[in-house]
Amino acid sequence: MTQTQLPLYVIDAFTDTLFKGNQAAVVPLEHWLPESMMQSIASENNLSETAFFVKNAEGIFEIRWFSPLKEIDFCGHATLASAYVIFNHLGEKDTLKFWAKAVGTIEVDERENGRIEMRFPNRSPEKLSVIPSALQTGLSIAPLEFHKNQQAYFAVYANEEDVKNVVPDLEKLKTLAPLDVVVTAPSKAYDFASRYFWPANGGVEDPVTGSIHAGLAPFWAKRLGKSELVALQASKRTGVLYCRVTQERIFVSGTCVQYLQGSVTLNA
């Protein structure tokens, strides 16, 4: 029996403090593994996401993201973590290009302030006229309004305290699959705050969700009348995201801290 060693990094994303932000496992590959194997590795890691990427002949990093439960269409924090690994361990310094089927090309740059900036599509949500009953009754505090984009339902509250105190009914929210639920409100110390529940796709609560800020940032930019915003994800681990909004693109940036570098051993 032969063994294959794959590099593995665990990165805390959207934080400058170890044990904060959102953990992502990053596994650089020379060629794709079977999908079942990638899912098994992600389930074994048991983190919000494990990112796998392969650099193609055009120099673009094809990337896929897996939660412990399933493959995910779009993940911001694991893209940030992957860029951190590429910049710090794989010798790349120019603009990176990631490609994923559901979102297309994501360009990433390393900024002088130490942040890594990602360019996302604008996924601004639209207000809901018909509200699913599971959404109406699935949150312990009633929001002011509901919106929706390709990824999640948005429950909008008047203040950050409601966002921090709301308790989800996970069994009800699970029936809203494939969409997740983000709760959000203006923030006193930041521009806005959010929490993200995803029982059907990954777990109870995602610590920091970069992808949903492709919808949150344009929503709050319009509400607050500003194009540059600082966001708090108010999970137990917390995370800070820096957002910049243009008509076509949403720029989301943050910092990372490396927790672990090791390897995965596979038996062939």
C-alpha positions in Angstrom: 0.0 0.0 0.0 1.3 3.4 -1.0 0.6 6.7 0.8 0.1 10.1 -0.5 0.8 13.3 1.5 -1.3 16.4 0.8 -0.4 19.8 2.4 -3.0 21.1 4.8 -3.3 24.5 6.4 -5.9 25.7 8.9 -6.3 29.5 8.8 -8.4 31.8 11.0 -10.0 34.2 8.4 -11.4 37.7 8.9 -9.4 38.3 12.1 -6.0 39.4 13.3 -6.3 37.3 16.5 -5.8 33.5 16.8 -8.9 31.6 17.7 -11.2 34.3 16.3 -12.7 34.8 12.9 -13.7 31.7 10.9 -11.5 28.6 10.5 -10.9 27.3 7.1 -8.9 24.3 6.0 -6.9 24.8 2.8 -5.7 21.8 0.7 -3.6 22.8 -2.4 -3.8 20.1 -5.1 -1.8 19.4 -8.3 -4.9 17.6 -9.7 -8.4 17.0 -8.5 -9.3 14.3 -6.1 -12.5 12.3 -6.4 -15.4 14.4 -5.1 -16.2 11.7 -2.5 -12.6 12.0 -1.2 -12.8 15.8 -0.9 -16.1 15.5 1.0 -14.6 12.9 3.3 -11.6 15.2 4.1 -13.9 18.1 4.7 -16.1 16.0 7.0 -13.0 14.8 8.9 -11.8 18.4 9.3 -15.2 19.3 10.6 -14.6 23.1 10.0 -17.1 25.5 8.3 -15.3 24.8 5.0 -12.4 23.1 3.5 -11.1 24.7 0.3 -9.4 22.7 -2.5 -7.8 24.4 -5.4 -5.8 23.4 -8.6 -3.8 25.9 -10.6 -4.7 25.4 -14.3 -2.6 26.0 -17.4 -3.8 29.6 -17.6 -2.6 30.3 -14.1 -6.1 30.5 -12.7 -6.8 28.7 -9.4 -9.9 26.6 -9.8 -11.4 26.4 -6.3 -14.1 24.2 -4.7 -15.5 24.5 -1.1 -16.9 21.7 1.0 -18.7 22.0 4.4 -18.8 18.9 6.6 -22.2 18.2 4.9 -21.9 19.1 1.3 -20.2 21.0 -1.5 -20.9 24.8 -1.2 -21.4 27.1 -4.2 -19.7 30.1 -2.8 -17.5 30.7 0.2 -15.7 33.9 1.1 -13.7 33.1 4.2 -12.1 29.9 2.7 -11.2 31.9 -0.5 -9.5 34.5 1.8 -7.7 31.7 3.6 -6.7 30.1 0.3 -5.3 33.4 -0.9 -3.4 33.8 2.3 -1.8 30.3 1.8 -0.9 31.1 -1.8 0.6 34.5 -0.9 2.6 33.2 2.1 3.5 29.6 1.1 3.3 29.2 -2.6 5.3 32.2 -3.7 2.6 34.1 -5.6 2.6 37.9 -5.2 0.5 39.3 -8.1 -3.3 39.5 -8.4 -4.7 36.0 -8.0 -7.6 34.7 -10.1 -9.9 32.1 -8.6 -12.6 30.4 -10.6 -15.7 28.6 -9.3 -18.7 27.4 -11.3 -21.4 29.3 -9.4 -19.7 32.7 -9.2 -17.2 32.8 -12.1 -13.9 34.6 -11.5 -12.9 36.1 -8.2 -9.8 38.3 -8.3 -7.8 38.7 -5.1 -5.1 41.2 -4.1 -2.7 41.6 -1.2 -2.9 45.2 0.1 -0.2 47.3 1.8 -2.3 47.5 5.0 -2.0 43.7 5.4 -5.5 42.9 4.3 -6.4 40.6 1.4 -9.1 42.0 -0.8 -11.5 39.9 -2.9 -13.7 41.1 -5.7 -17.2 39.5 -5.6 -20.2 39.9 -7.9 -22.9 42.3 -6.6 -25.6 40.0 -5.1 -27.8 42.7 -3.7 -31.0 41.2 -2.2 -34.6 42.1 -3.1 -37.4 42.6 -0.7 -39.8 39.7 -0.2 -43.5 40.2 -0.8 -44.4 36.6 0.2 -42.7 35.3 3.3 -42.4 31.6 3.9 -44.0 30.6 7.2 -40.9 28.8 8.4 -39.0 32.0 8.0 -41.6 34.0 9.8 -41.7 31.6 12.8 -38.1 30.4 12.7 -36.6 33.3 14.5 -37.3 34.1 18.2 -37.4 37.9 17.6 -39.5 39.2 14.7 -37.5 41.2 12.2 -38.7 44.5 10.6 -38.5 43.1 7.1 -37.3 40.2 4.9 -35.2 40.2 1.7 -33.6 37.4 -0.4 -30.7 36.9 -2.8 -29.3 33.8 -4.5 -27.8 32.5 -1.2 -30.0 33.4 1.7 -33.0 35.1 3.2 -32.2 38.4 4.9 -34.0 39.2 8.2 -33.5 42.9 9.0 -33.6 44.2 12.5 -33.6 47.6 14.1 -30.6 47.2 16.3 -27.5 45.0 16.9 -28.8 43.7 20.2 -31.6 41.9 18.4 -29.1 40.3 16.1 -27.0 39.1 19.0 -30.0 37.8 21.0 -32.1 36.2 18.3 -32.4 32.4 18.7 -33.0 30.3 15.5 -35.4 27.4 15.3 -33.0 25.2 13.3 -35.5 22.6 12.3 -37.8 25.3 10.7 -34.9 27.1 9.0 -33.6 23.8 7.6 -36.8 23.5 5.6 -35.8 26.7 3.7 -33.0 24.8 1.9 -31.2 25.4 -0.3 -31.2 28.9 1.1 -29.7 29.9 4.4 -30.7 32.8 6.8 -28.7 35.9 7.7 -29.9 38.3 10.4 -28.6 41.8 10.2 -28.9 45.3 11.7 -27.1 48.6 12.0 -24.2 48.6 14.4 -23.0 51.2 16.9 -19.3 50.4 16.7 -19.3 49.3 13.0 -21.6 50.1 10.1 -23.6 46.9 10.3 -23.7 43.6 12.1 -24.9 40.1 11.1 -25.1 36.5 12.1 -25.6 33.5 9.7 -27.5 30.3 10.2 -27.1 27.4 7.8 -28.5 24.2 9.3 -29.3 22.6 5.8 -25.8 23.3 4.3 -23.2 23.3 7.0 -24.1 23.5 10.6 -25.8 25.7 13.2 -24.1 29.1 12.8 -21.3 30.1 10.5 -18.7 32.2 12.5 -17.9 34.6 9.7 -19.4 34.4 6.2 -17.6 36.4 3.5 -19.9 35.4 0.7 -23.0 36.8 2.2 -21.4 40.3 2.3 -21.7 40.3 -1.5 -25.4 40.9 -0.6 -25.1 42.6 2.8 -22.6 45.3 1.7 -24.8 46.7 -1.2 -27.9 46.5 1.0 -26.4 48.6 3.8 -24.5 50.8 1.4 -27.8 51.9 0.0 -29.5 52.2 3.4 -26.6 54.1 5.0 -25.6 56.2 2.0 -22.0 55.2 1.9 -19.9 53.0 -0.4 -17.2 51.9 2.2 -18.4 50.0 5.2 -16.9 48.0 8.1 -19.0 45.0 9.1 -19.1 42.9 12.3 -20.2 39.2 12.2 -21.4 38.9 15.7 -20.9 35.1 16.3 -19.1 33.8 19.4 -15.8 33.9 17.5 -16.6 37.3 15.8 -15.0 38.6 12.6 -14.5 42.0 10.9 -14.9 42.6 7.2 -14.1 45.7 5.2 -16.4 46.3 2.3 -16.4 48.6 -0.7 -19.3 48.8 -3.1 -19.4 49.6 -6.8 -22.2 49.1 -9.2 -20.8 45.8 -10.6 -18.5 44.5 -7.8 -18.4 44.2 -4.1 -14.9 44.3 -2.6 -14.5 42.4 0.7 -11.3 42.3 2.6 -9.9 41.1 5.8 -6.8 39.7 7.6 -5.8 36.1 8.4 -3.9 34.2 11.1 -2.4 30.8 10.5 -3.3 28.2 13.1 -1.8 25.0 11.7 0.4 23.6 8.9 0.5 19.9 8.3 -0.5 17.1 5.9 -3.3 14.7 5.1 -2.2 11.1 4.6 -4.1 9.1 2.0 -3.7 5.4 1.4 -3.7 4.5 -2.2 
